[in-house]
Amino acid sequence: MPDLQKSRDTRNIPINKVGVKDISYPIVVMDKRRELQHTVARVNMYVDLPHHFKGTHMSRFIEVFNSYRENIGLNNMETILAKMKEKLGADTAHLEIEFPYFIEKKAPVSGAVSLMEYTCEFVGSLTTELDFVLGIKIPVTSLCPCSKELSRYGAHNQRSIVTLRVRYRDFVWIEDLVELIETCGSSPVYSLLKRADEKFVTEHAYENPRFVEDIVREATLKLSEIDNITWFSVEVENFESIHKHSAYASIERDKRPDNINSNCG
Protein backbone atom coordinates (compact mmCIF):
# COMPACT_ATOMS: atom_id res chain seq x y z
CA MET A 1 0.00 0.00 0.00
CA PRO A 2 1.20 3.60 -0.61
CA ASP A 3 3.28 5.10 2.24
CA LEU A 4 2.35 8.78 2.09
CA GLN A 5 4.22 9.62 5.30
CA LYS A 6 7.51 8.79 3.58
CA SER A 7 6.70 10.78 0.48
CA ARG A 8 8.89 13.83 -0.15
CA ASP A 9 7.95 17.25 1.20
CA THR A 10 9.31 20.21 -0.78
CA ARG A 11 8.82 23.00 1.80
CA ASN A 12 12.24 22.29 3.38
CA ILE A 13 11.01 22.71 6.99
CA PRO A 14 12.07 20.16 9.65
CA ILE A 15 9.74 19.56 12.62
CA ASN A 16 11.13 19.47 16.17
CA LYS A 17 8.43 17.26 17.68
CA VAL A 18 5.74 15.20 15.98
CA GLY A 19 3.87 12.28 17.47
CA VAL A 20 0.94 11.27 19.64
CA LYS A 21 -0.39 13.05 22.73
CA ASP A 22 -2.60 12.23 25.70
CA ILE A 23 -2.69 8.45 25.33
CA SER A 24 -4.40 6.75 28.27
CA TYR A 25 -2.68 3.42 28.93
CA PRO A 26 -2.30 0.87 31.77
CA ILE A 27 1.32 0.50 32.87
CA VAL A 28 3.35 -1.26 35.54
CA VAL A 29 5.97 0.68 37.52
CA MET A 30 8.47 -0.31 40.19
CA ASP A 31 7.26 -0.11 43.80
CA LYS A 32 9.78 -0.01 46.66
CA ARG A 33 7.58 -2.04 49.02
CA ARG A 34 5.61 -4.31 46.69
CA GLU A 35 8.08 -4.57 43.78
CA LEU A 36 5.48 -3.63 41.12
CA GLN A 37 2.47 -1.31 40.99
CA HIS A 38 -0.24 -1.25 38.34
CA THR A 39 -1.53 2.19 37.37
CA VAL A 40 -2.93 4.12 34.39
CA ALA A 41 -0.78 6.74 32.68
CA ARG A 42 -1.28 9.68 30.33
CA VAL A 43 1.43 9.43 27.71
CA ASN A 44 2.96 11.79 25.12
CA MET A 45 5.44 10.44 22.54
CA TYR A 46 7.32 12.53 19.98
CA VAL A 47 10.23 12.34 17.54
CA ASP A 48 11.85 14.87 15.25
CA LEU A 49 10.94 14.80 11.54
CA PRO A 50 13.46 15.63 8.79
CA HIS A 51 12.48 18.33 6.32
CA HIS A 52 12.18 15.92 3.39
CA PHE A 53 9.53 13.62 4.93
CA LYS A 54 5.84 14.53 4.70
CA GLY A 55 4.85 12.83 7.94
CA THR A 56 5.62 10.23 10.60
CA HIS A 57 4.00 6.85 11.30
CA MET A 58 1.71 7.48 14.28
CA SER A 59 0.83 3.81 14.83
CA ARG A 60 4.47 2.94 15.51
CA PHE A 61 4.47 5.04 18.68
CA ILE A 62 1.70 2.87 20.13
CA GLU A 63 3.46 -0.31 19.03
CA VAL A 64 6.63 0.68 20.88
CA PHE A 65 4.87 1.75 24.05
CA ASN A 66 2.66 -1.33 24.15
CA SER A 67 5.70 -3.60 23.98
CA TYR A 68 7.15 -2.01 27.16
CA ARG A 69 3.99 -1.13 29.13
CA GLU A 70 4.57 -3.86 31.75
CA ASN A 71 8.07 -2.63 32.49
CA ILE A 72 7.89 1.17 32.60
CA GLY A 73 10.47 2.48 35.03
CA LEU A 74 13.40 4.73 35.73
CA ASN A 75 15.83 2.04 34.63
CA ASN A 76 14.57 1.43 31.07
CA MET A 77 13.58 4.84 29.72
CA GLU A 78 16.68 4.95 27.52
CA THR A 79 15.76 1.58 25.99
CA ILE A 80 12.24 2.76 25.13
CA LEU A 81 13.49 6.03 23.63
CA ALA A 82 16.14 4.19 21.58
CA LYS A 83 13.45 1.88 20.21
CA MET A 84 11.34 4.93 19.26
CA LYS A 85 14.28 6.39 17.34
CA GLU A 86 14.92 3.08 15.59
CA LYS A 87 11.29 2.35 14.76
CA LEU A 88 10.59 5.82 13.41
CA GLY A 89 13.98 6.56 11.83
CA ALA A 90 14.46 9.67 13.99
CA ASP A 91 17.49 11.46 15.45
CA THR A 92 15.70 12.49 18.65
CA ALA A 93 12.91 10.91 20.70
CA HIS A 94 10.84 12.34 23.57
CA LEU A 95 8.63 10.51 26.05
CA GLU A 96 6.39 12.00 28.77
CA ILE A 97 4.50 9.73 31.17
CA GLU A 98 2.24 11.06 33.94
CA PHE A 99 0.55 8.68 36.34
CA PRO A 100 -0.95 8.38 39.83
CA TYR A 101 1.32 6.51 42.22
CA PHE A 102 0.06 5.17 45.55
CA ILE A 103 2.07 4.83 48.74
CA GLU A 104 0.79 3.08 51.85
CA LYS A 105 0.95 5.38 54.88
CA LYS A 106 0.25 4.86 58.56
CA ALA A 107 -1.47 7.53 60.64
CA PRO A 108 0.98 8.97 63.22
CA VAL A 109 -0.81 7.82 66.42
CA SER A 110 -3.41 5.16 65.63
CA GLY A 111 -1.34 3.52 62.93
CA ALA A 112 -4.41 3.35 60.69
CA VAL A 113 -3.30 2.35 57.19
CA SER A 114 -4.43 4.07 53.98
CA LEU A 115 -3.14 4.81 50.50
CA MET A 116 -1.89 8.28 49.53
CA GLU A 117 -1.91 9.29 45.87
CA TYR A 118 1.00 11.22 44.35
CA THR A 119 1.09 12.46 40.76
CA CYS A 120 4.36 11.40 39.16
CA GLU A 121 5.95 12.01 35.78
CA PHE A 122 8.79 10.48 33.78
CA VAL A 123 10.11 12.90 31.13
CA GLY A 124 12.89 11.65 28.86
CA SER A 125 14.66 12.75 25.68
CA LEU A 126 17.33 10.90 23.72
CA THR A 127 19.58 12.12 20.93
CA THR A 128 23.04 10.73 21.64
CA GLU A 129 22.69 10.86 25.44
CA LEU A 130 19.69 10.39 27.70
CA ASP A 131 18.18 13.40 29.46
CA PHE A 132 15.71 12.14 32.08
CA VAL A 133 13.72 14.02 34.72
CA LEU A 134 11.62 12.44 37.47
CA GLY A 135 8.79 14.63 38.75
CA ILE A 136 6.50 14.22 41.78
CA LYS A 137 3.70 16.39 43.21
CA ILE A 138 3.64 16.06 47.00
CA PRO A 139 0.94 17.59 49.25
CA VAL A 140 1.93 18.94 52.67
CA THR A 141 0.34 21.13 55.34
CA SER A 142 1.73 24.63 55.92
CA LEU A 143 0.89 26.77 58.93
CA CYS A 144 1.54 30.50 58.63
CA PRO A 145 4.24 31.80 61.05
CA CYS A 146 2.89 35.35 60.79
CA SER A 147 -0.64 34.26 61.67
CA LYS A 148 0.66 32.28 64.64
CA GLU A 149 2.58 35.34 65.86
CA LEU A 150 -0.36 37.73 65.51
CA SER A 151 -3.34 35.62 66.56
CA ARG A 152 -4.57 34.92 70.07
CA TYR A 153 -6.36 31.69 69.10
CA GLY A 154 -4.26 29.59 66.75
CA ALA A 155 -3.14 30.26 63.19
CA HIS A 156 -4.41 29.72 59.66
CA ASN A 157 -3.06 26.78 57.72
CA GLN A 158 -3.56 25.31 54.29
CA ARG A 159 -2.70 22.44 52.00
CA SER A 160 0.37 23.05 49.87
CA ILE A 161 1.63 21.25 46.77
CA VAL A 162 5.37 20.75 46.39
CA THR A 163 6.38 19.96 42.79
CA LEU A 164 9.76 18.26 42.79
CA ARG A 165 11.77 17.46 39.65
CA VAL A 166 15.18 15.76 39.77
CA ARG A 167 17.99 14.50 37.57
CA TYR A 168 20.27 11.89 39.14
CA ARG A 169 23.21 9.52 38.55
CA ASP A 170 21.87 6.26 39.98
CA PHE A 171 18.44 4.84 40.66
CA VAL A 172 16.20 6.69 43.14
CA TRP A 173 12.95 5.58 44.74
CA ILE A 174 9.86 7.75 44.49
CA GLU A 175 9.05 6.83 48.09
CA ASP A 176 12.36 8.23 49.39
CA LEU A 177 11.87 11.59 47.67
CA VAL A 178 8.29 11.84 48.97
CA GLU A 179 9.45 11.16 52.52
CA LEU A 180 12.17 13.80 52.25
CA ILE A 181 9.81 16.51 50.97
CA GLU A 182 7.11 15.73 53.55
CA THR A 183 9.55 16.73 56.32
CA CYS A 184 9.86 20.23 54.83
CA GLY A 185 6.29 21.37 55.49
CA SER A 186 4.54 21.98 58.78
CA SER A 187 3.08 18.47 58.65
CA PRO A 188 2.61 15.59 56.21
CA VAL A 189 -0.83 15.00 54.73
CA TYR A 190 -2.71 11.71 55.26
CA SER A 191 -5.70 10.00 53.66
CA LEU A 192 -6.99 8.53 56.92
CA LEU A 193 -6.82 10.12 60.37
CA LYS A 194 -8.53 9.08 63.61
CA ARG A 195 -9.24 11.69 66.30
CA ALA A 196 -5.94 11.09 68.09
CA ASP A 197 -4.13 11.45 64.77
CA GLU A 198 -5.94 14.69 63.95
CA LYS A 199 -4.94 16.13 67.31
CA PHE A 200 -1.32 15.12 66.74
CA VAL A 201 -1.16 16.49 63.18
CA THR A 202 -2.81 19.78 64.13
CA GLU A 203 -0.47 20.36 67.07
CA HIS A 204 2.56 19.24 65.09
CA ALA A 205 1.77 21.78 62.37
CA TYR A 206 1.30 24.51 64.99
CA GLU A 207 4.74 23.74 66.43
CA ASN A 208 6.34 23.82 62.96
CA PRO A 209 5.08 26.96 61.16
CA ARG A 210 6.31 27.38 57.59
CA PHE A 211 6.08 30.15 55.04
CA VAL A 212 6.09 29.04 51.42
CA GLU A 213 9.66 30.36 51.36
CA ASP A 214 10.58 28.12 54.31
CA ILE A 215 9.33 24.99 52.57
CA VAL A 216 11.26 25.60 49.35
CA ARG A 217 14.44 26.47 51.29
CA GLU A 218 14.19 23.42 53.55
CA ALA A 219 13.77 21.20 50.49
CA THR A 220 16.79 22.82 48.83
CA LEU A 221 18.98 22.17 51.88
CA LYS A 222 18.04 18.49 52.00
CA LEU A 223 18.30 17.88 48.25
CA SER A 224 21.68 19.63 48.09
CA GLU A 225 23.09 17.04 50.51
CA ILE A 226 22.25 14.10 48.23
CA ASP A 227 25.25 13.46 45.97
CA ASN A 228 23.23 11.18 43.66
CA ILE A 229 21.02 14.11 42.59
CA THR A 230 22.73 16.26 39.95
CA TRP A 231 19.95 18.80 39.33
CA PHE A 232 16.63 19.65 40.92
CA SER A 233 13.83 22.16 40.88
CA VAL A 234 11.32 22.70 43.68
CA GLU A 235 8.08 24.66 43.36
CA VAL A 236 5.73 25.26 46.26
CA GLU A 237 2.19 26.57 45.99
CA ASN A 238 0.16 27.32 49.13
CA PHE A 239 -3.59 27.30 48.49
CA GLU A 240 -4.25 30.04 51.00
CA SER A 241 -7.18 29.57 53.37
CA ILE A 242 -7.74 33.30 54.10
CA HIS A 243 -6.75 34.77 50.71
CA LYS A 244 -8.23 34.45 47.24
CA HIS A 245 -4.75 34.00 45.78
CA SER A 246 -2.07 31.34 46.27
CA ALA A 247 1.42 31.93 47.66
CA TYR A 248 4.28 30.60 45.51
CA ALA A 249 8.05 30.05 45.62
CA SER A 250 10.54 28.09 43.48
CA ILE A 251 14.24 27.23 43.45
CA GLU A 252 16.32 25.44 40.82
CA ARG A 253 19.84 24.11 41.34
CA ASP A 254 22.29 22.47 38.94
CA LYS A 255 24.84 20.59 41.06
CA ARG A 256 27.09 19.35 38.25
CA PRO A 257 30.65 20.73 38.59
CA ASP A 258 30.57 22.63 35.28
CA ASN A 259 27.36 24.40 36.30
CA ILE A 260 28.08 25.03 39.97
CA ASN A 261 28.16 28.81 39.48
CA SER A 262 25.00 29.02 37.39
CA ASN A 263 22.47 28.31 40.14
CA CYS A 264 19.28 30.28 39.92
CA GLY A 265 16.26 30.60 42.16
C-alpha positions as CSV (number, residue, x, y, z in Angstrom):
1,M,0.0,0.0,0.0
2,P,1.2,3.6,-0.6
3,D,3.3,5.1,2.2
4,L,2.3,8.8,2.1
5,Q,4.2,9.6,5.3
6,K,7.5,8.8,3.6
7,S,6.7,10.8,0.5
8,R,8.9,13.8,-0.2
9,D,7.9,17.3,1.2
10,T,9.3,20.2,-0.8
11,R,8.8,23.0,1.8
12,N,12.2,22.3,3.4
13,I,11.0,22.7,7.0
14,P,12.1,20.2,9.7
15,I,9.7,19.6,12.6
16,N,11.1,19.5,16.2
17,K,8.4,17.3,17.7
18,V,5.7,15.2,16.0
19,G,3.9,12.3,17.5
20,V,0.9,11.3,19.6
21,K,-0.4,13.1,22.7
22,D,-2.6,12.2,25.7
23,I,-2.7,8.5,25.3
24,S,-4.4,6.7,28.3
25,Y,-2.7,3.4,28.9
26,P,-2.3,0.9,31.8
27,I,1.3,0.5,32.9
28,V,3.4,-1.3,35.5
29,V,6.0,0.7,37.5
30,M,8.5,-0.3,40.2
31,D,7.3,-0.1,43.8
32,K,9.8,0.0,46.7
33,R,7.6,-2.0,49.0
34,R,5.6,-4.3,46.7
35,E,8.1,-4.6,43.8
36,L,5.5,-3.6,41.1
37,Q,2.5,-1.3,41.0
38,H,-0.2,-1.2,38.3
39,T,-1.5,2.2,37.4
40,V,-2.9,4.1,34.4
41,A,-0.8,6.7,32.7
42,R,-1.3,9.7,30.3
43,V,1.4,9.4,27.7
44,N,3.0,11.8,25.1
45,M,5.4,10.4,22.5
46,Y,7.3,12.5,20.0
47,V,10.2,12.3,17.5
48,D,11.9,14.9,15.2
49,L,10.9,14.8,11.5
50,P,13.5,15.6,8.8
51,H,12.5,18.3,6.3
52,H,12.2,15.9,3.4
53,F,9.5,13.6,4.9
54,K,5.8,14.5,4.7
55,G,4.8,12.8,7.9
56,T,5.6,10.2,10.6
57,H,4.0,6.8,11.3
58,M,1.7,7.5,14.3
59,S,0.8,3.8,14.8
60,R,4.5,2.9,15.5
61,F,4.5,5.0,18.7
62,I,1.7,2.9,20.1
63,E,3.5,-0.3,19.0
64,V,6.6,0.7,20.9
65,F,4.9,1.8,24.1
66,N,2.7,-1.3,24.2
67,S,5.7,-3.6,24.0
68,Y,7.2,-2.0,27.2
69,R,4.0,-1.1,29.1
70,E,4.6,-3.9,31.7
71,N,8.1,-2.6,32.5
72,I,7.9,1.2,32.6
73,G,10.5,2.5,35.0
74,L,13.4,4.7,35.7
75,N,15.8,2.0,34.6
76,N,14.6,1.4,31.1
77,M,13.6,4.8,29.7
78,E,16.7,4.9,27.5
79,T,15.8,1.6,26.0
80,I,12.2,2.8,25.1
81,L,13.5,6.0,23.6
82,A,16.1,4.2,21.6
83,K,13.5,1.9,20.2
84,M,11.3,4.9,19.3
85,K,14.3,6.4,17.3
86,E,14.9,3.1,15.6
87,K,11.3,2.3,14.8
88,L,10.6,5.8,13.4
89,G,14.0,6.6,11.8
90,A,14.5,9.7,14.0
91,D,17.5,11.5,15.4
92,T,15.7,12.5,18.6
93,A,12.9,10.9,20.7
94,H,10.8,12.3,23.6
95,L,8.6,10.5,26.1
96,E,6.4,12.0,28.8
97,I,4.5,9.7,31.2
98,E,2.2,11.1,33.9
99,F,0.6,8.7,36.3
100,P,-0.9,8.4,39.8
101,Y,1.3,6.5,42.2
102,F,0.1,5.2,45.6
103,I,2.1,4.8,48.7
104,E,0.8,3.1,51.9
105,K,1.0,5.4,54.9
106,K,0.2,4.9,58.6
107,A,-1.5,7.5,60.6
108,P,1.0,9.0,63.2
109,V,-0.8,7.8,66.4
110,S,-3.4,5.2,65.6
111,G,-1.3,3.5,62.9
112,A,-4.4,3.3,60.7
113,V,-3.3,2.4,57.2
114,S,-4.4,4.1,54.0
115,L,-3.1,4.8,50.5
116,M,-1.9,8.3,49.5
117,E,-1.9,9.3,45.9
118,Y,1.0,11.2,44.4
119,T,1.1,12.5,40.8
120,C,4.4,11.4,39.2
121,E,6.0,12.0,35.8
122,F,8.8,10.5,33.8
123,V,10.1,12.9,31.1
124,G,12.9,11.6,28.9
125,S,14.7,12.7,25.7
126,L,17.3,10.9,23.7
127,T,19.6,12.1,20.9
128,T,23.0,10.7,21.6
129,E,22.7,10.9,25.4
130,L,19.7,10.4,27.7
131,D,18.2,13.4,29.5
132,F,15.7,12.1,32.1
133,V,13.7,14.0,34.7
134,L,11.6,12.4,37.5
135,G,8.8,14.6,38.7
136,I,6.5,14.2,41.8
137,K,3.7,16.4,43.2
138,I,3.6,16.1,47.0
139,P,0.9,17.6,49.3
140,V,1.9,18.9,52.7
141,T,0.3,21.1,55.3
142,S,1.7,24.6,55.9
143,L,0.9,26.8,58.9
144,C,1.5,30.5,58.6
145,P,4.2,31.8,61.1
146,C,2.9,35.4,60.8
147,S,-0.6,34.3,61.7
148,K,0.7,32.3,64.6
149,E,2.6,35.3,65.9
150,L,-0.4,37.7,65.5
151,S,-3.3,35.6,66.6
152,R,-4.6,34.9,70.1
153,Y,-6.4,31.7,69.1
154,G,-4.3,29.6,66.7
155,A,-3.1,30.3,63.2
156,H,-4.4,29.7,59.7
157,N,-3.1,26.8,57.7
158,Q,-3.6,25.3,54.3
159,R,-2.7,22.4,52.0
160,S,0.4,23.0,49.9
161,I,1.6,21.2,46.8
162,V,5.4,20.8,46.4
163,T,6.4,20.0,42.8
164,L,9.8,18.3,42.8
165,R,11.8,17.5,39.6
166,V,15.2,15.8,39.8
167,R,18.0,14.5,37.6
168,Y,20.3,11.9,39.1
169,R,23.2,9.5,38.6
170,D,21.9,6.3,40.0
171,F,18.4,4.8,40.7
172,V,16.2,6.7,43.1
173,W,12.9,5.6,44.7
174,I,9.9,7.8,44.5
175,E,9.1,6.8,48.1
176,D,12.4,8.2,49.4
177,L,11.9,11.6,47.7
178,V,8.3,11.8,49.0
179,E,9.5,11.2,52.5
180,L,12.2,13.8,52.2
181,I,9.8,16.5,51.0
182,E,7.1,15.7,53.6
183,T,9.5,16.7,56.3
184,C,9.9,20.2,54.8
185,G,6.3,21.4,55.5
186,S,4.5,22.0,58.8
187,S,3.1,18.5,58.6
188,P,2.6,15.6,56.2
189,V,-0.8,15.0,54.7
190,Y,-2.7,11.7,55.3
191,S,-5.7,10.0,53.7
192,L,-7.0,8.5,56.9
193,L,-6.8,10.1,60.4
194,K,-8.5,9.1,63.6
195,R,-9.2,11.7,66.3
196,A,-5.9,11.1,68.1
197,D,-4.1,11.5,64.8
198,E,-5.9,14.7,63.9
199,K,-4.9,16.1,67.3
200,F,-1.3,15.1,66.7
201,V,-1.2,16.5,63.2
202,T,-2.8,19.8,64.1
203,E,-0.5,20.4,67.1
204,H,2.6,19.2,65.1
205,A,1.8,21.8,62.4
206,Y,1.3,24.5,65.0
207,E,4.7,23.7,66.4
208,N,6.3,23.8,63.0
209,P,5.1,27.0,61.2
210,R,6.3,27.4,57.6
211,F,6.1,30.2,55.0
212,V,6.1,29.0,51.4
213,E,9.7,30.4,51.4
214,D,10.6,28.1,54.3
215,I,9.3,25.0,52.6
216,V,11.3,25.6,49.4
217,R,14.4,26.5,51.3
218,E,14.2,23.4,53.6
219,A,13.8,21.2,50.5
220,T,16.8,22.8,48.8
221,L,19.0,22.2,51.9
222,K,18.0,18.5,52.0
223,L,18.3,17.9,48.3
224,S,21.7,19.6,48.1
225,E,23.1,17.0,50.5
226,I,22.2,14.1,48.2
227,D,25.3,13.5,46.0
228,N,23.2,11.2,43.7
229,I,21.0,14.1,42.6
230,T,22.7,16.3,39.9
231,W,20.0,18.8,39.3
232,F,16.6,19.7,40.9
233,S,13.8,22.2,40.9
234,V,11.3,22.7,43.7
235,E,8.1,24.7,43.4
236,V,5.7,25.3,46.3
237,E,2.2,26.6,46.0
238,N,0.2,27.3,49.1
239,F,-3.6,27.3,48.5
240,E,-4.3,30.0,51.0
241,S,-7.2,29.6,53.4
242,I,-7.7,33.3,54.1
243,H,-6.8,34.8,50.7
244,K,-8.2,34.4,47.2
245,H,-4.7,34.0,45.8
246,S,-2.1,31.3,46.3
247,A,1.4,31.9,47.7
248,Y,4.3,30.6,45.5
249,A,8.1,30.0,45.6
250,S,10.5,28.1,43.5
251,I,14.2,27.2,43.5
252,E,16.3,25.4,40.8
253,R,19.8,24.1,41.3
254,D,22.3,22.5,38.9
255,K,24.8,20.6,41.1
256,R,27.1,19.3,38.3
257,P,30.6,20.7,38.6
258,D,30.6,22.6,35.3
259,N,27.4,24.4,36.3
260,I,28.1,25.0,40.0
261,N,28.2,28.8,39.5
262,S,25.0,29.0,37.4
263,N,22.5,28.3,40.1
264,C,19.3,30.3,39.9
265,G,16.3,30.6,42.2
